[in-house]
Amino acid sequence: MGTTGSSDKGKLNSALPDIIARVREYATVPLAVGFGVATREHFDTVADAGADGVVIGSRLVSVIKNSPVGEASKNVE
């Protein structure tokens, strides 16, 4: 219910807390949410909505790709 890949300007689905609650009714494993998570605000929103984990894979790839040699780990942190 979103767009894959991070976007600093993107918005998260406002129904996320309700969606997480519905999925949790059937889930038997921890619930991780991603799709469009690009900023600290996005991360906090997903975590506050009740997810057990937040997926930010494409953003990490972008940070690593655009980091000067030897600075990737610092920039990811």
N, C-alpha and C positions, 0 to 999 in steps of 0.2 A: 504494500500500500504506500509505496514511495518510489523514489528514484534512486537507483544504485549509484554509488559514487558520492564523494563528499562535495559540499558546496558551502562556502562561507556565507553566502547570501540566501541559501535555501532555508525553508521553514520545515519543521517537523509537523507531522499530522497531529492536529489538536485533539483528536480522539484517541491518542496513544494510551492514556491510562485505562480507558474502557476496553480497548483492544487487548492490552496486556491482561486485564482481569478476565476477559472471555477465554483467551488462550490458556491461562493458568488453570481454568476449570478442567481442562483436559490434559494438560502437560504432566508428565511424570519425570521430567528432567529439568534442570535449571533453564531458565529462559533468558536468551541473549537477543538483543535488539540492535539492528544496524540500519542501513539504507539512508545515506545522506548525512550521517553524523560527521561534522567537520570542525566544530568549535567547542570550547569548554562549556558554553551555554547549552549546546546540543547534548553533550555528554551528561551534564547535570540534569537536564530535562528528562532524558531517558532513564537515568538512574532513579530520579525522584518519582517517575511513573511506575516503578515497581519491577524493573528488569533486574535480573541477577547479574547480567553482564552487558557491556556495551561494545559493539563491533565498530571499529574505526579504521579498518584495513586500508581502504583507498587513500585516506588522508595520510596514514603512515608511509605508504609508498611514495606519495607526492613529496612529503618532507624529506625522506631519504634521497629521492632523486634530485631534489633541488639544493641539497646541502653541499657545501664545499668539502673537499676531501678531508677526512679525519674529524668532521664535525657532526656527522649524521647522528651518532648516539646522543650527543648533547642536545641536538635540535629535537629529536624524538622525545626525549625526557621532558 
